């Protein structure tokens, strides 16, 4: 009876103080263009605008804070008809790189809304460029290609094909927010790290998964996270001094749900928002290497079946569970928290402190009360029994 009572007490003491938040949805005015197929987008370093790219040379700017206000849009003429697959702002926010089909390696200039081929782009030929990213210092960018090539770029050197690349499609490149080190994911060749000298190192034990995205969301940690088909994910611990000594953690799998990872967006407060097909998302927290449901397919389907049949192109937040998503067809949906975690008041703080103090004593007492050996030793120590 005593054991059962203490067990129940432990359950009460360890019970969570707040439940997880849930999100609601509000449909914003969609982009007016017909037949859109947005492939990617990125929030500008200032946080004020979003540059979107997609099929048929589509390049478009919208407001990050009022994305449903079509009066703030800027339609940008790329003078091209190929598909653009990715976009990456320079850290200074004045230009952005665009990667696309038929060797499209382009630079957008904010000052005059112009788009030009980058210096040295001719070496790519007609190879499809799948992804691009600037490293933290803004002195060097990288392009990944469908044939496995990786190119470095700066204006002085132009584009240079890098060594020690393999043959599988480069699916994503992400660079640490404060260190000049980047991580590359591929469909079949695993995960690689690019160090500050542009040396490519392939990480052991990663080639058995189909990696689709990578993010280095939290500048406080020398870590990134990669996401693979089959709802699998892994953390990558970066070695800044010697990138070849970077390591991966245990590959984990998200059990909940049936959809699959396809891409990643940057979430609030150093988190990642992982897109799942067809219309779902999860939040990944880097420091604890854990994944939590964010937007569930059932919820978005009940809200708007039309949106639910589309694909997430980009998500961005201004607070936890507070932000927007835009789909490949240009539908914009505001996301907001319907339940919030309130800060602890004085009484809650007192209770929390009491729990922190009492739990160790309860555990020790539980062990003692169920151990005849410890009870006998205690009685011997107090002189109630003679030592045997």
N, C-alpha and C positions, 0 to 999 in steps of 0.2 A: 504493500500500500504506500509506504514512504517513497519507494522507488518510482512508482507511477506518479505520485504527486510532484516529485522533483522533476520528472521528465516533462510533465505538462507545464511546469513553471519555466523550464528552459525553452520550450516552444514559444511561450508568450514573450519571454525576454528577447528572443532572437527574431520575432516577427517584424517585418518591415514597417517603418513609420509612415510611408506614403506609397501609393500605388503608382504604376507607370502611367505616363501621360498618354492621351489619345489625341488624334488630330481631326479637324474638320476641314471642309473644302468650300471654296467660293470660286465660281467661274468668272474669269475676267474676259474683256474683249479680245478675241483672237486676232492674229495677224491676218490681214485682208487678202494676201496673195493666195491664189488657188494652186492646188497641186504641189504644195510644198513637201519637201522631204529634208528637214533639218537634220544634219549629221552631228553637229557639235556646237558648243558655245562656251564662252568664258567671261566671267565678271572682270571688269577692268581693275587695275591695282587701286584706284581711288574708290572703288565700290559704287560708282555712279552709273555705269552703263554696262551693257552686255553686247558682245559681238557674236553674232550667229552666222554659221556657214552651212551650206548644204548642196543639194543637187543643182545642176544647170548653172553653175557659177554664182549661186545665191550667197550674198553677203548683206547683212542687215544689222542695224544698231537699234537697241531698245533701252529704255530706262530701267535700271535695276531696282529702284524704289517704287516706281509706279509703272510696272510693265504692261498694264492694261490700257494705258493712255497712248492711243495711236498718234496723237498730235506730236509726241516727242520722238517718234521713230525717224530713222535716217535710212533710206534705201541707198545702198552703195553699189555703183556700177563696176563690176569686175572686168567687163569686156571679155568674158570667157564663158564657155558653156559646159565645162567639165564639172564633175562632182568634187566638192571640197569636203575633206574628211575630218579636219581638225584645225584648231586655231589656238594661238598662245600669245598673250600680251607680253611685251617687254616689261621688266620691272618698273621702268620709268613711266609707263602708261602712254607714251607718245606714238608707239608703233605696235603692230602685231604681226606675227607670222601665220601664214596659211599653208596647209599641206593638202594636196589633192591628187587626182588622177592625172595620167599623162605627164608625170614629172612636174606638176604644179608646185613650185616652191616660191611663194609670194610674200610680199611685205605690204601691209596696209599702213598708211600714214594718217594719223588723226587730224593733222593740221589742215590738209586739203582733201581728205577722203579719197586719196588716190591709192591704187593698187599696182605694184610693179613686181616683176620677177627679181629675186634676190641675186646678188653678185655670185656668179659661178654656177647658177642653176642648170646650165647647159649640160653639166657632167651627169645629171640624173637621167637624161634621155626621156623615154616614155614610161619609166618605171612608176608605178602607183605609190605615192607617199601617203602613209596611213596616219601618222601622228607627228606632233612637234611639241617642243617644250624648251623654255629658257632656263638656264641654271641661275642660282640665286644672285651671283655677281652681275648678271646682265651682260657679261663679256662673251658668252658663248651659248649657242642654241644647238639643239639636235633635231634631226628629222629621221623618222623610221620608215622603212619601205616594206611593201608586200613581199618582196623577194628576200628579205632578211638583212638588207643593207642598212647601215646607220651612217648618217652624214653629220658632221659638225659644221657650224656656220658662224662666222662673224663677218662684218662688212669688209674688213681689211684682207682677210684670207679668202673670202668667198666660201663655197661649199667644198668640203673635203670628205671623200669616202674613208671611213674608219676601218682599222684592221681588227682581226679576230672576231669578225661577225660570222654568223652561220646562215642557214638558208630558209628558216621558217619566218612567216610573217611577223613583223613587229606590230603588236597590238596596242601598246601604250608606252609612253615615257613620262616619268614623274621625277622632279628634282626636289631635293630637300629645300625648305624655305630659307634656310640661313647658311647652308654649307654647299660648296661647289661639288656635289656628288649627286648622281642620278641613278635611277633604277629603270630597267627595260624589261618588258614582258613580251613573250612570244607564244604562238600557238603550239609549237611542238619542241622547241629547243630549250625551254625553261626560262629562268630569270637571270639577268646580267646586271652588273654594277659598272657605271662609268665614273672613274675617279677624276681628280682635278687636272691630270695630265692627259686625259682622253683615253686612258687604257681601259679596255673592256675585259671584265672578269665574269665568267659564268659560274653560277652558284651550284654546287653539287646537290644532287637529289631533287632537282626541281623540273627535270625534263619529262616526267611522267604525267604532268597535268597540262591542261589546255588553259593557259593564262590569258585573261581578256582585259584586265585593267590593273593599275597600280596607283597608289596615292601616298604622298608624304605630307600628311595633313597638319601635324603638330610640331612646331619649331622647337618645343621644349625637349623633344626626344630624338635621338639619332636612330630613328626607325622609320620604316615605310611598311606598307601592307599591300600584298598582291591578291587578286581575286581570280578564281578559275571556274571553268564550267563544272557543273556538278555541285555548285554552291559551296566550293572549297575556298579557304583563305589561309594565308600564312603571313607572319610578321618577318621583316628583314631587319636585322640589327646591323647598322652601318659602322664600319671602321674607317674613320676619317683619315687617319694617318696611312693606313694600308688597306685600300678597298678590297684587295684580294682576300683579306681575312674577314670580310663581312660574312655573316651567317644567317641562316633561317631558323625559325622556331618550328614547332610541330605544326603540320598541316591540319587545320580544323575544318569541320563541315557543319554548315547550318542545316539542322534537321527540320525545323519548322517550315512549312510551305512546300510547294512543288515547282515554282518558277525558278529561273536560272539567272546567274550573274551575267551582265552584258557590258556594263560601263560604270564609271564612278564620277561623282561630283564632289566638290568641297562643301562640307557642312559647317555648322556653327561651332565655335570654340574648339578648333583642332580635331574635329571629327570628319568622317567621310560618309557620304550618302551613296550607297551602291544601288544602281538600277538593276532591276530584274525584268525579264521579258515574261508576258507582254507589258504589264503595268503594275509594278510593285517596287518598293524600295526598303532597304534596311540601313540602320545607322551603325557604323563601325567606330569603336573607341580604341584608339591606338595603345594607350598606356596599359590597358587591361586585356587587350586582344580579344574583345567580345563584340558580338553582333546582336542588335535588337531590331525588331520589326519597326518600321517607320510608317509607310503607306501600304496597307493591305489591299489586295486585289478586290476582295469582297466589298470593302468600304468604298473604293473608287467606282466600282461597278454600280453599286446602289445609288451613288451620288450622280453619276453621269455615264451611261453605257457607251456613249459615243467616245468620250475621252478614254474610257477603259480599253477600247479597242485599238488605241494608238500606242506609241512607244515614247518613253521619256527621253528627251534629247539633253536636257540640262535641269538641274535643281540648284537653288541657292537660298540661303537663310540670312535673316537679320537677328534671329534669336533661336533658342532651342524649339524645334517644331514650329517655327514661324518664318515663312518665306513663300517661295513660288516654285512651280515646275512649268516647263514648256515642253510640249510634245513635238514629235517629228512633223506633225501636220500644222503646227503653229497655235495649238490650243494652249491657253495660259490659265493655270489654276492656282489660286492662293491657298496656302496651307496654314492653318492656325491651331494652336493647342486648345482643346476643349476641357482638359483637366491640367492644372498646373501644380508644381511642387512648391508650396509656400515655405518661406524660411521659418526656422524654429523660433517660437516665442520663449518667454522666460520659463514657463512651466514645462514646456517640452524639453528645454535645455536641461532643467533640473532632473527630469525623468531620464533623459539620455545619459547624464552623468552618473545617476544612480545605477543604471543598467551596466555601464562600463565598469563600475566598481564592484558590483555584486556578482556579475557572471563568473569571474574566476573563482570566487569563494563557493558559489553554488556547485561548480564543477568539481572542486576539490572535496566538498562535503559529500557529493554524490558518490565519488570514488571511495571515500572513507567508509560511508555507511554500508557499502556493498562489499567491503573487504574484511573478512574475519581476521586475516593476518595483521592488517594495519590496526584494527581495534585491539587485538591482543598485545601488540607492541606498545600501543599507547598506554594500556593498563599497566604493563610492566614498567614503563618509564615513570609513571606516576606512583609506583609502589603498591598498586592494588593487587598485583599478582607476582609471584616469584618467577624468576627466569628459569626456563627448563634447561 
